[in-house]
Amino acid sequence: MTILFNQFQPVQGQQKPVRIAVAGMTHGHVGGILGRKDSGDIELVGFAEPNEDLAKRLIAQYHLNPDLWY
């Protein structure tokens, strides 16, 4: 299961990024979230993926903190 929001629109006056955790990384569109990690509007706080090869590939590709992987 992947939780994905296609658009992030800041709430008027919102100062903090939306904290996001992703469960399951097998869907190709997960790059929409992972590619936004430096945008400032979201904060990736964790991701779960049982496929070790896939998780390691995404960690390298998107320069993710491996400590966020569960």
PDB file of N, H, CA, C and O in Angstrom:
ATOM      1  N   MET A   1       0.836  -1.170   0.000  1.00  0.00           N
ATOM      2  CA  MET A   1       0.000   0.000   0.000  1.00  0.00           C
ATOM      3  C   MET A   1       0.881   1.234   0.000  1.00  0.00           C
ATOM      4  O   MET A   1       1.820   1.323   0.791  1.00  0.00           O
ATOM      5  N   THR A   2       0.600   2.167  -0.857  1.00  0.00           N
ATOM      6  H   THR A   2      -0.162   2.094  -1.500  1.00  0.00           H
ATOM      7  CA  THR A   2       1.335   3.421  -0.901  1.00  0.00           C
ATOM      8  C   THR A   2       0.362   4.543  -0.626  1.00  0.00           C
ATOM      9  O   THR A   2      -0.724   4.597  -1.202  1.00  0.00           O
ATOM     10  N   ILE A   3       0.753   5.427   0.249  1.00  0.00           N
ATOM     11  H   ILE A   3       1.636   5.383   0.718  1.00  0.00           H
ATOM     12  CA  ILE A   3      -0.042   6.621   0.518  1.00  0.00           C
ATOM     13  C   ILE A   3       0.586   7.737  -0.296  1.00  0.00           C
ATOM     14  O   ILE A   3       1.760   8.058  -0.114  1.00  0.00           O
ATOM     15  N   LEU A   4      -0.187   8.325  -1.189  1.00  0.00           N
ATOM     16  H   LEU A   4      -1.141   8.063  -1.337  1.00  0.00           H
ATOM     17  CA  LEU A   4       0.370   9.322  -2.088  1.00  0.00           C
ATOM     18  C   LEU A   4      -0.614  10.458  -2.244  1.00  0.00           C
ATOM     19  O   LEU A   4      -1.799  10.241  -2.497  1.00  0.00           O
ATOM     20  N   PHE A   5      -0.124  11.650  -2.092  1.00  0.00           N
ATOM     21  H   PHE A   5       0.838  11.826  -1.886  1.00  0.00           H
ATOM     22  CA  PHE A   5      -0.916  12.835  -2.355  1.00  0.00           C
ATOM     23  C   PHE A   5      -0.354  13.457  -3.619  1.00  0.00           C
ATOM     24  O   PHE A   5       0.847  13.711  -3.702  1.00  0.00           O
ATOM     25  N   ASN A   6      -1.200  13.705  -4.598  1.00  0.00           N
ATOM     26  H   ASN A   6      -2.177  13.498  -4.531  1.00  0.00           H
ATOM     27  CA  ASN A   6      -0.719  14.227  -5.872  1.00  0.00           C
ATOM     28  C   ASN A   6      -0.375  15.699  -5.810  1.00  0.00           C
ATOM     29  O   ASN A   6       0.487  16.163  -6.556  1.00  0.00           O
ATOM     30  N   GLN A   7      -1.029  16.440  -4.936  1.00  0.00           N
ATOM     31  H   GLN A   7      -1.729  16.063  -4.330  1.00  0.00           H
ATOM     32  CA  GLN A   7      -0.754  17.865  -4.838  1.00  0.00           C
ATOM     33  C   GLN A   7      -0.638  18.241  -3.380  1.00  0.00           C
ATOM     34  O   GLN A   7      -1.418  17.790  -2.542  1.00  0.00           O
ATOM     35  N   PHE A   8       0.339  19.066  -3.090  1.00  0.00           N
ATOM     36  H   PHE A   8       0.972  19.433  -3.771  1.00  0.00           H
ATOM     37  CA  PHE A   8       0.507  19.601  -1.747  1.00  0.00           C
ATOM     38  C   PHE A   8       0.264  21.093  -1.837  1.00  0.00           C
ATOM     39  O   PHE A   8       1.017  21.824  -2.480  1.00  0.00           O
ATOM     40  N   GLN A   9      -0.788  21.527  -1.191  1.00  0.00           N
ATOM     41  H   GLN A   9      -1.400  20.933  -0.669  1.00  0.00           H
ATOM     42  CA  GLN A   9      -1.099  22.939  -1.190  1.00  0.00           C
ATOM     43  C   GLN A   9      -0.990  23.441   0.233  1.00  0.00           C
ATOM     44  O   GLN A   9      -1.694  22.952   1.116  1.00  0.00           O
ATOM     45  N   PRO A  10      -0.113  24.415   0.474  1.00  0.00           N
ATOM     46  CA  PRO A  10       0.051  24.897   1.835  1.00  0.00           C
ATOM     47  C   PRO A  10      -1.218  25.557   2.357  1.00  0.00           C
ATOM     48  O   PRO A  10      -1.910  26.276   1.636  1.00  0.00           O
ATOM     49  N   VAL A  11      -1.500  25.299   3.604  1.00  0.00           N
ATOM     50  H   VAL A  11      -0.938  24.714   4.190  1.00  0.00           H
ATOM     51  CA  VAL A  11      -2.610  25.966   4.273  1.00  0.00           C
ATOM     52  C   VAL A  11      -2.143  27.381   4.569  1.00  0.00           C
ATOM     53  O   VAL A  11      -0.994  27.592   4.959  1.00  0.00           O
ATOM     54  N   GLN A  12      -3.017  28.337   4.386  1.00  0.00           N
ATOM     55  H   GLN A  12      -3.950  28.166   4.070  1.00  0.00           H
ATOM     56  CA  GLN A  12      -2.642  29.726   4.591  1.00  0.00           C
ATOM     57  C   GLN A  12      -2.022  29.910   5.972  1.00  0.00           C
ATOM     58  O   GLN A  12      -2.632  29.567   6.985  1.00  0.00           O
ATOM     59  N   GLY A  13      -0.822  30.446   6.005  1.00  0.00           N
ATOM     60  H   GLY A  13      -0.327  30.724   5.182  1.00  0.00           H
ATOM     61  CA  GLY A  13      -0.126  30.672   7.262  1.00  0.00           C
ATOM     62  C   GLY A  13       0.635  29.460   7.778  1.00  0.00           C
ATOM     63  O   GLY A  13       1.286  29.542   8.820  1.00  0.00           O
ATOM     64  N   GLN A  14       0.565  28.339   7.071  1.00  0.00           N
ATOM     65  H   GLN A  14       0.036  28.272   6.225  1.00  0.00           H
ATOM     66  CA  GLN A  14       1.246  27.116   7.508  1.00  0.00           C
ATOM     67  C   GLN A  14       2.748  27.305   7.388  1.00  0.00           C
ATOM     68  O   GLN A  14       3.242  27.723   6.341  1.00  0.00           O
ATOM     69  N   GLN A  15       3.477  27.000   8.454  1.00  0.00           N
ATOM     70  H   GLN A  15       3.075  26.660   9.305  1.00  0.00           H
ATOM     71  CA  GLN A  15       4.915  27.160   8.459  1.00  0.00           C
ATOM     72  C   GLN A  15       5.650  25.828   8.396  1.00  0.00           C
ATOM     73  O   GLN A  15       6.768  25.764   7.886  1.00  0.00           O
ATOM     74  N   LYS A  16       5.041  24.774   8.903  1.00  0.00           N
ATOM     75  H   LYS A  16       4.133  24.826   9.317  1.00  0.00           H
ATOM     76  CA  LYS A  16       5.707  23.482   8.988  1.00  0.00           C
ATOM     77  C   LYS A  16       5.338  22.601   7.809  1.00  0.00           C
ATOM     78  O   LYS A  16       4.206  22.651   7.327  1.00  0.00           O
ATOM     79  N   PRO A  17       6.298  21.780   7.332  1.00  0.00           N
ATOM     80  CA  PRO A  17       5.975  20.851   6.249  1.00  0.00           C
ATOM     81  C   PRO A  17       5.071  19.716   6.740  1.00  0.00           C
ATOM     82  O   PRO A  17       5.048  19.396   7.928  1.00  0.00           O
ATOM     83  N   VAL A  18       4.343  19.126   5.823  1.00  0.00           N
ATOM     84  H   VAL A  18       4.362  19.386   4.858  1.00  0.00           H
ATOM     85  CA  VAL A  18       3.498  17.977   6.120  1.00  0.00           C
ATOM     86  C   VAL A  18       4.410  16.773   6.312  1.00  0.00           C
ATOM     87  O   VAL A  18       5.261  16.503   5.465  1.00  0.00           O
ATOM     88  N   ARG A  19       4.245  16.051   7.405  1.00  0.00           N
ATOM     89  H   ARG A  19       3.553  16.270   8.093  1.00  0.00           H
ATOM     90  CA  ARG A  19       5.055  14.873   7.699  1.00  0.00           C
ATOM     91  C   ARG A  19       4.435  13.670   6.999  1.00  0.00           C
ATOM     92  O   ARG A  19       3.252  13.380   7.177  1.00  0.00           O
ATOM     93  N   ILE A  20       5.239  12.972   6.203  1.00  0.00           N
ATOM     94  H   ILE A  20       6.201  13.208   6.059  1.00  0.00           H
ATOM     95  CA  ILE A  20       4.759  11.873   5.366  1.00  0.00           C
ATOM     96  C   ILE A  20       5.521  10.592   5.687  1.00  0.00           C
ATOM     97  O   ILE A  20       6.744  10.603   5.826  1.00  0.00           O
ATOM     98  N   ALA A  21       4.787   9.493   5.804  1.00  0.00           N
ATOM     99  H   ALA A  21       3.793   9.484   5.692  1.00  0.00           H
ATOM    100  CA  ALA A  21       5.372   8.152   5.877  1.00  0.00           C
ATOM    101  C   ALA A  21       4.759   7.345   4.743  1.00  0.00           C
ATOM    102  O   ALA A  21       3.565   7.458   4.468  1.00  0.00           O
ATOM    103  N   VAL A  22       5.571   6.539   4.094  1.00  0.00           N
ATOM    104  H   VAL A  22       6.541   6.447   4.318  1.00  0.00           H
ATOM    105  CA  VAL A  22       5.110   5.756   2.950  1.00  0.00           C
ATOM    106  C   VAL A  22       5.215   4.270   3.298  1.00  0.00           C
ATOM    107  O   VAL A  22       6.256   3.803   3.761  1.00  0.00           O
ATOM    108  N   ALA A  23       4.140   3.545   3.073  1.00  0.00           N
ATOM    109  H   ALA A  23       3.294   3.925   2.697  1.00  0.00           H
ATOM    110  CA  ALA A  23       4.112   2.101   3.320  1.00  0.00           C
ATOM    111  C   ALA A  23       4.035   1.391   1.976  1.00  0.00           C
ATOM    112  O   ALA A  23       3.005   1.429   1.302  1.00  0.00           O
ATOM    113  N   GLY A  24       5.116   0.751   1.596  1.00  0.00           N
ATOM    114  H   GLY A  24       5.952   0.719   2.144  1.00  0.00           H
ATOM    115  CA  GLY A  24       5.175   0.038   0.321  1.00  0.00           C
ATOM    116  C   GLY A  24       5.709   0.927  -0.777  1.00  0.00           C
ATOM    117  O   GLY A  24       5.121   1.963  -1.089  1.00  0.00           O
ATOM    118  N   MET A  25       6.815   0.528  -1.361  1.00  0.00           N
ATOM    119  H   MET A  25       7.292  -0.313  -1.107  1.00  0.00           H
ATOM    120  CA  MET A  25       7.484   1.374  -2.337  1.00  0.00           C
ATOM    121  C   MET A  25       7.456   0.779  -3.743  1.00  0.00           C
ATOM    122  O   MET A  25       8.167   1.265  -4.622  1.00  0.00           O
ATOM    123  N   THR A  26       6.654  -0.257  -3.977  1.00  0.00           N
ATOM    124  H   THR A  26       6.076  -0.652  -3.262  1.00  0.00           H
ATOM    125  CA  THR A  26       6.696  -0.967  -5.259  1.00  0.00           C
ATOM    126  C   THR A  26       6.041  -0.210  -6.399  1.00  0.00           C
ATOM    127  O   THR A  26       6.316  -0.506  -7.561  1.00  0.00           O
ATOM    128  N   HIS A  27       5.199   0.740  -6.110  1.00  0.00           N
ATOM    129  H   HIS A  27       4.975   0.981  -5.165  1.00  0.00           H
ATOM    130  CA  HIS A  27       4.519   1.493  -7.163  1.00  0.00           C
ATOM    131  C   HIS A  27       5.450   2.550  -7.726  1.00  0.00           C
ATOM    132  O   HIS A  27       6.091   3.279  -6.970  1.00  0.00           O
ATOM    133  N   GLY A  28       5.529   2.640  -9.033  1.00  0.00           N
ATOM    134  H   GLY A  28       5.008   2.047  -9.648  1.00  0.00           H
ATOM    135  CA  GLY A  28       6.419   3.586  -9.685  1.00  0.00           C
ATOM    136  C   GLY A  28       6.141   5.034  -9.338  1.00  0.00           C
ATOM    137  O   GLY A  28       7.051   5.862  -9.365  1.00  0.00           O
ATOM    138  N   HIS A  29       4.894   5.352  -9.010  1.00  0.00           N
ATOM    139  H   HIS A  29       4.155   4.679  -8.988  1.00  0.00           H
ATOM    140  CA  HIS A  29       4.570   6.744  -8.722  1.00  0.00           C
ATOM    141  C   HIS A  29       5.035   7.207  -7.341  1.00  0.00           C
ATOM    142  O   HIS A  29       4.826   8.367  -6.986  1.00  0.00           O
ATOM    143  N   VAL A  30       5.662   6.323  -6.553  1.00  0.00           N
ATOM    144  H   VAL A  30       5.832   5.380  -6.841  1.00  0.00           H
ATOM    145  CA  VAL A  30       6.186   6.739  -5.251  1.00  0.00           C
ATOM    146  C   VAL A  30       7.288   7.785  -5.437  1.00  0.00           C
ATOM    147  O   VAL A  30       7.593   8.535  -4.510  1.00  0.00           O
ATOM    148  N   GLY A  31       7.877   7.838  -6.616  1.00  0.00           N
ATOM    149  H   GLY A  31       7.629   7.229  -7.370  1.00  0.00           H
ATOM    150  CA  GLY A  31       8.876   8.856  -6.908  1.00  0.00           C
ATOM    151  C   GLY A  31       8.338  10.267  -6.793  1.00  0.00           C
ATOM    152  O   GLY A  31       9.102  11.211  -6.590  1.00  0.00           O
ATOM    153  N   GLY A  32       7.039  10.419  -6.921  1.00  0.00           N
ATOM    154  H   GLY A  32       6.418   9.653  -7.087  1.00  0.00           H
ATOM    155  CA  GLY A  32       6.424  11.736  -6.741  1.00  0.00           C
ATOM    156  C   GLY A  32       6.625  12.287  -5.345  1.00  0.00           C
ATOM    157  O   GLY A  32       6.786  13.494  -5.164  1.00  0.00           O
ATOM    158  N   ILE A  33       6.617  11.404  -4.357  1.00  0.00           N
ATOM    159  H   ILE A  33       6.487  10.423  -4.504  1.00  0.00           H
ATOM    160  CA  ILE A  33       6.881  11.831  -2.983  1.00  0.00           C
ATOM    161  C   ILE A  33       8.379  11.907  -2.740  1.00  0.00           C
ATOM    162  O   ILE A  33       8.878  12.905  -2.219  1.00  0.00           O
ATOM    163  N   LEU A  34       9.092  10.860  -3.114  1.00  0.00           N
ATOM    164  H   LEU A  34       8.687  10.050  -3.537  1.00  0.00           H
ATOM    165  CA  LEU A  34      10.520  10.816  -2.819  1.00  0.00           C
ATOM    166  C   LEU A  34      11.271  11.943  -3.515  1.00  0.00           C
ATOM    167  O   LEU A  34      12.256  12.453  -2.982  1.00  0.00           O
ATOM    168  N   GLY A  35      10.822  12.327  -4.677  1.00  0.00           N
ATOM    169  H   GLY A  35      10.021  11.913  -5.110  1.00  0.00           H
ATOM    170  CA  GLY A  35      11.447  13.419  -5.407  1.00  0.00           C
ATOM    171  C   GLY A  35      11.167  14.785  -4.823  1.00  0.00           C
ATOM    172  O   GLY A  35      11.805  15.764  -5.209  1.00  0.00           O
ATOM    173  N   ARG A  36      10.228  14.873  -3.902  1.00  0.00           N
ATOM    174  H   ARG A  36       9.709  14.077  -3.587  1.00  0.00           H
ATOM    175  CA  ARG A  36       9.855  16.155  -3.290  1.00  0.00           C
ATOM    176  C   ARG A  36      10.508  16.375  -1.935  1.00  0.00           C
ATOM    177  O   ARG A  36      10.263  17.398  -1.296  1.00  0.00           O
ATOM    178  N   LYS A  37      11.336  15.436  -1.481  1.00  0.00           N
ATOM    179  H   LYS A  37      11.535  14.605  -2.000  1.00  0.00           H
ATOM    180  CA  LYS A  37      11.837  15.513  -0.113  1.00  0.00           C
ATOM    181  C   LYS A  37      12.599  16.793   0.191  1.00  0.00           C
ATOM    182  O   LYS A  37      12.684  17.196   1.351  1.00  0.00           O
ATOM    183  N   ASP A  38      13.156  17.440  -0.826  1.00  0.00           N
ATOM    184  H   ASP A  38      13.088  17.113  -1.769  1.00  0.00           H
ATOM    185  CA  ASP A  38      13.892  18.690  -0.615  1.00  0.00           C
ATOM    186  C   ASP A  38      13.071  19.928  -0.964  1.00  0.00           C
ATOM    187  O   ASP A  38      13.597  21.041  -0.972  1.00  0.00           O
ATOM    188  N   SER A  39      11.792  19.740  -1.251  1.00  0.00           N
ATOM    189  H   SER A  39      11.364  18.836  -1.245  1.00  0.00           H
ATOM    190  CA  SER A  39      10.953  20.866  -1.690  1.00  0.00           C
ATOM    191  C   SER A  39      10.555  21.789  -0.555  1.00  0.00           C
ATOM    192  O   SER A  39      10.218  22.951  -0.784  1.00  0.00           O
ATOM    193  N   GLY A  40      10.591  21.277   0.675  1.00  0.00           N
ATOM    194  H   GLY A  40      10.865  20.333   0.862  1.00  0.00           H
ATOM    195  CA  GLY A  40      10.238  22.110   1.819  1.00  0.00           C
ATOM    196  C   GLY A  40       8.785  22.008   2.238  1.00  0.00           C
ATOM    197  O   GLY A  40       8.439  22.441   3.337  1.00  0.00           O
ATOM    198  N   ASP A  41       7.910  21.444   1.391  1.00  0.00           N
ATOM    199  H   ASP A  41       8.191  21.092   0.498  1.00  0.00           H
ATOM    200  CA  ASP A  41       6.505  21.355   1.763  1.00  0.00           C
ATOM    201  C   ASP A  41       6.150  20.021   2.417  1.00  0.00           C
ATOM    202  O   ASP A  41       5.077  19.882   3.005  1.00  0.00           O
ATOM    203  N   ILE A  42       7.053  19.037   2.315  1.00  0.00           N
ATOM    204  H   ILE A  42       7.924  19.150   1.837  1.00  0.00           H
ATOM    205  CA  ILE A  42       6.847  17.768   3.002  1.00  0.00           C
ATOM    206  C   ILE A  42       8.113  17.379   3.746  1.00  0.00           C
ATOM    207  O   ILE A  42       9.207  17.852   3.436  1.00  0.00           O
ATOM    208  N   GLU A  43       7.945  16.512   4.728  1.00  0.00           N
ATOM    209  H   GLU A  43       7.057  16.128   4.980  1.00  0.00           H
ATOM    210  CA  GLU A  43       9.072  15.924   5.446  1.00  0.00           C
ATOM    211  C   GLU A  43       8.854  14.417   5.464  1.00  0.00           C
ATOM    212  O   GLU A  43       7.882  13.940   6.050  1.00  0.00           O
ATOM    213  N   LEU A  44       9.738  13.672   4.836  1.00  0.00           N
ATOM    214  H   LEU A  44      10.528  14.059   4.360  1.00  0.00           H
ATOM    215  CA  LEU A  44       9.650  12.220   4.846  1.00  0.00           C
ATOM    216  C   LEU A  44      10.144  11.740   6.201  1.00  0.00           C
ATOM    217  O   LEU A  44      11.305  11.940   6.556  1.00  0.00           O
ATOM    218  N   VAL A  45       9.248  11.102   6.959  1.00  0.00           N
ATOM    219  H   VAL A  45       8.305  10.939   6.670  1.00  0.00           H
ATOM    220  CA  VAL A  45       9.609  10.680   8.317  1.00  0.00           C
ATOM    221  C   VAL A  45       9.829   9.180   8.423  1.00  0.00           C
ATOM    222  O   VAL A  45      10.269   8.693   9.465  1.00  0.00           O
ATOM    223  N   GLY A  46       9.529   8.443   7.361  1.00  0.00           N
ATOM    224  H   GLY A  46       9.171   8.839   6.515  1.00  0.00           H
ATOM    225  CA  GLY A  46       9.766   7.010   7.372  1.00  0.00           C
ATOM    226  C   GLY A  46       9.154   6.355   6.160  1.00  0.00           C
ATOM    227  O   GLY A  46       8.242   6.885   5.525  1.00  0.00           O
ATOM    228  N   PHE A  47       9.693   5.163   5.853  1.00  0.00           N
ATOM    229  H   PHE A  47      10.434   4.732   6.369  1.00  0.00           H
ATOM    230  CA  PHE A  47       9.084   4.363   4.792  1.00  0.00           C
ATOM    231  C   PHE A  47       9.316   2.891   5.095  1.00  0.00           C
ATOM    232  O   PHE A  47      10.353   2.500   5.631  1.00  0.00           O
ATOM    233  N   ALA A  48       8.332   2.098   4.740  1.00  0.00           N
ATOM    234  H   ALA A  48       7.490   2.416   4.305  1.00  0.00           H
ATOM    235  CA  ALA A  48       8.384   0.652   4.977  1.00  0.00           C
ATOM    236  C   ALA A  48       8.416  -0.053   3.633  1.00  0.00           C
ATOM    237  O   ALA A  48       7.599   0.212   2.751  1.00  0.00           O
ATOM    238  N   GLU A  49       9.382  -0.961   3.496  1.00  0.00           N
ATOM    239  H   GLU A  49      10.046  -1.176   4.213  1.00  0.00           H
ATOM    240  CA  GLU A  49       9.481  -1.760   2.281  1.00  0.00           C
ATOM    241  C   GLU A  49      10.195  -3.066   2.613  1.00  0.00           C
ATOM    242  O   GLU A  49      11.361  -3.048   3.005  1.00  0.00           O
ATOM    243  N   PRO A  50       9.499  -4.219   2.458  1.00  0.00           N
ATOM    244  CA  PRO A  50      10.113  -5.498   2.786  1.00  0.00           C
ATOM    245  C   PRO A  50      11.148  -5.971   1.761  1.00  0.00           C
ATOM    246  O   PRO A  50      11.987  -6.811   2.083  1.00  0.00           O
ATOM    247  N   ASN A  51      11.102  -5.451   0.549  1.00  0.00           N
ATOM    248  H   ASN A  51      10.420  -4.769   0.287  1.00  0.00           H
ATOM    249  CA  ASN A  51      12.045  -5.847  -0.496  1.00  0.00           C
ATOM    250  C   ASN A  51      13.344  -5.059  -0.301  1.00  0.00           C
ATOM    251  O   ASN A  51      13.416  -3.876  -0.636  1.00  0.00           O
ATOM    252  N   GLU A  52      14.358  -5.720   0.238  1.00  0.00           N
ATOM    253  H   GLU A  52      14.299  -6.680   0.510  1.00  0.00           H
ATOM    254  CA  GLU A  52      15.618  -5.049   0.572  1.00  0.00           C
ATOM    255  C   GLU A  52      16.296  -4.442  -0.654  1.00  0.00           C
ATOM    256  O   GLU A  52      16.811  -3.326  -0.584  1.00  0.00           O
ATOM    257  N   ASP A  53      16.302  -5.158  -1.767  1.00  0.00           N
ATOM    258  H   ASP A  53      15.883  -6.065  -1.824  1.00  0.00           H
ATOM    259  CA  ASP A  53      16.937  -4.629  -2.981  1.00  0.00           C
ATOM    260  C   ASP A  53      16.266  -3.341  -3.443  1.00  0.00           C
ATOM    261  O   ASP A  53      16.941  -2.372  -3.791  1.00  0.00           O
ATOM    262  N   LEU A  54      14.940  -3.336  -3.445  1.00  0.00           N
ATOM    263  H   LEU A  54      14.392  -4.123  -3.163  1.00  0.00           H
ATOM    264  CA  LEU A  54      14.200  -2.144  -3.849  1.00  0.00           C
ATOM    265  C   LEU A  54      14.472  -0.993  -2.892  1.00  0.00           C
ATOM    266  O   LEU A  54      14.732   0.128  -3.329  1.00  0.00           O
ATOM    267  N   ALA A  55      14.417  -1.257  -1.599  1.00  0.00           N
ATOM    268  H   ALA A  55      14.206  -2.168  -1.244  1.00  0.00           H
ATOM    269  CA  ALA A  55      14.652  -0.196  -0.615  1.00  0.00           C
ATOM    270  C   ALA A  55      16.037   0.412  -0.788  1.00  0.00           C
ATOM    271  O   ALA A  55      16.183   1.635  -0.784  1.00  0.00           O
ATOM    272  N   LYS A  56      17.046  -0.425  -0.940  1.00  0.00           N
ATOM    273  H   LYS A  56      16.927  -1.418  -0.944  1.00  0.00           H
ATOM    274  CA  LYS A  56      18.410   0.083  -1.101  1.00  0.00           C
ATOM    275  C   LYS A  56      18.568   0.877  -2.395  1.00  0.00           C
ATOM    276  O   LYS A  56      19.286   1.877  -2.430  1.00  0.00           O
ATOM    277  N   ARG A  57      17.901   0.434  -3.452  1.00  0.00           N
ATOM    278  H   ARG A  57      17.318  -0.377  -3.424  1.00  0.00           H
ATOM    279  CA  ARG A  57      17.960   1.169  -4.714  1.00  0.00           C
ATOM    280  C   ARG A  57      17.333   2.560  -4.571  1.00  0.00           C
ATOM    281  O   ARG A  57      17.879   3.546  -5.066  1.00  0.00           O
ATOM    282  N   LEU A  58      16.186   2.631  -3.891  1.00  0.00           N
ATOM    283  H   LEU A  58      15.743   1.830  -3.488  1.00  0.00           H
ATOM    284  CA  LEU A  58      15.520   3.927  -3.709  1.00  0.00           C
ATOM    285  C   LEU A  58      16.305   4.831  -2.766  1.00  0.00           C
ATOM    286  O   LEU A  58      16.353   6.044  -2.966  1.00  0.00           O
ATOM    287  N   ILE A  59      16.916   4.252  -1.746  1.00  0.00           N
ATOM    288  H   ILE A  59      16.877   3.266  -1.583  1.00  0.00           H
ATOM    289  CA  ILE A  59      17.754   5.035  -0.832  1.00  0.00           C
ATOM    290  C   ILE A  59      18.877   5.704  -1.620  1.00  0.00           C
ATOM    291  O   ILE A  59      19.153   6.890  -1.434  1.00  0.00           O
ATOM    292  N   ALA A  60      19.524   4.942  -2.500  1.00  0.00           N
ATOM    293  H   ALA A  60      19.300   3.979  -2.652  1.00  0.00           H
ATOM    294  CA  ALA A  60      20.617   5.491  -3.307  1.00  0.00           C
ATOM    295  C   ALA A  60      20.099   6.501  -4.332  1.00  0.00           C
ATOM    296  O   ALA A  60      20.673   7.579  -4.493  1.00  0.00           O
ATOM    297  N   GLN A  61      19.029   6.154  -5.014  1.00  0.00           N
ATOM    298  H   GLN A  61      18.563   5.279  -4.883  1.00  0.00           H
ATOM    299  CA  GLN A  61      18.509   7.007  -6.090  1.00  0.00           C
ATOM    300  C   GLN A  61      18.045   8.364  -5.579  1.00  0.00           C
ATOM    301  O   GLN A  61      18.298   9.389  -6.211  1.00  0.00           O
ATOM    302  N   TYR A  62      17.355   8.373  -4.419  1.00  0.00           N
ATOM    303  H   TYR A  62      17.149   7.540  -3.905  1.00  0.00           H
ATOM    304  CA  TYR A  62      16.777   9.613  -3.903  1.00  0.00           C
ATOM    305  C   TYR A  62      17.561  10.190  -2.734  1.00  0.00           C
ATOM    306  O   TYR A  62      17.114  11.142  -2.095  1.00  0.00           O
ATOM    307  N   HIS A  63      18.720   9.625  -2.454  1.00  0.00           N
ATOM    308  H   HIS A  63      19.083   8.851  -2.973  1.00  0.00           H
ATOM    309  CA  HIS A  63      19.584  10.109  -1.362  1.00  0.00           C
ATOM    310  C   HIS A  63      18.811  10.187  -0.047  1.00  0.00           C
ATOM    311  O   HIS A  63      18.842  11.201   0.650  1.00  0.00           O
ATOM    312  N   LEU A  64      18.122   9.103   0.276  1.00  0.00           N
ATOM    313  H   LEU A  64      18.097   8.278  -0.289  1.00  0.00           H
ATOM    314  CA  LEU A  64      17.322   9.020   1.494  1.00  0.00           C
ATOM    315  C   LEU A  64      18.185   8.603   2.667  1.00  0.00           C
ATOM    316  O   LEU A  64      19.199   7.925   2.503  1.00  0.00           O
ATOM    317  N   ASN A  65      17.776   9.011   3.835  1.00  0.00           N
ATOM    318  H   ASN A  65      16.952   9.562   3.969  1.00  0.00           H
ATOM    319  CA  ASN A  65      18.431   8.580   5.064  1.00  0.00           C
ATOM    320  C   ASN A  65      18.024   7.128   5.297  1.00  0.00           C
ATOM    321  O   ASN A  65      16.836   6.851   5.462  1.00  0.00           O
ATOM    322  N   PRO A  66      18.979   6.191   5.317  1.00  0.00           N
ATOM    323  CA  PRO A  66      18.618   4.778   5.514  1.00  0.00           C
ATOM    324  C   PRO A  66      17.981   4.494   6.872  1.00  0.00           C
ATOM    325  O   PRO A  66      17.330   3.463   7.041  1.00  0.00           O
ATOM    326  N   ASP A  67      18.154   5.379   7.825  1.00  0.00           N
ATOM    327  H   ASP A  67      18.682   6.217   7.687  1.00  0.00           H
ATOM    328  CA  ASP A  67      17.524   5.200   9.141  1.00  0.00           C
ATOM    329  C   ASP A  67      16.000   5.348   9.078  1.00  0.00           C
ATOM    330  O   ASP A  67      15.301   4.973  10.019  1.00  0.00           O
ATOM    331  N   LEU A  68      15.487   5.892   7.975  1.00  0.00           N
ATOM    332  H   LEU A  68      16.055   6.197   7.211  1.00  0.00           H
ATOM    333  CA  LEU A  68      14.034   6.054   7.809  1.00  0.00           C
ATOM    334  C   LEU A  68      13.370   4.795   7.292  1.00  0.00           C
ATOM    335  O   LEU A  68      12.143   4.722   7.244  1.00  0.00           O
ATOM    336  N   TRP A  69      14.163   3.793   6.902  1.00  0.00           N
ATOM    337  H   TRP A  69      15.161   3.852   6.941  1.00  0.00           H
ATOM    338  CA  TRP A  69      13.641   2.542   6.316  1.00  0.00           C
ATOM    339  C   TRP A  69      13.252   1.561   7.401  1.00  0.00           C
ATOM    340  O   TRP A  69      14.036   1.265   8.303  1.00  0.00           O
ATOM    341  N   TYR A  70      12.029   1.060   7.302  1.00  0.00           N
ATOM    342  H   TYR A  70      11.392   1.300   6.569  1.00  0.00           H
ATOM    343  CA  TYR A  70      11.523   0.047   8.234  1.00  0.00           C
ATOM    344  C   TYR A  70      11.106  -1.162   7.450  1.00  0.00           C
ATOM    345  O   TYR A  70      10.647  -2.145   8.031  1.00  0.00           O
TER     346      TYR A  70
END
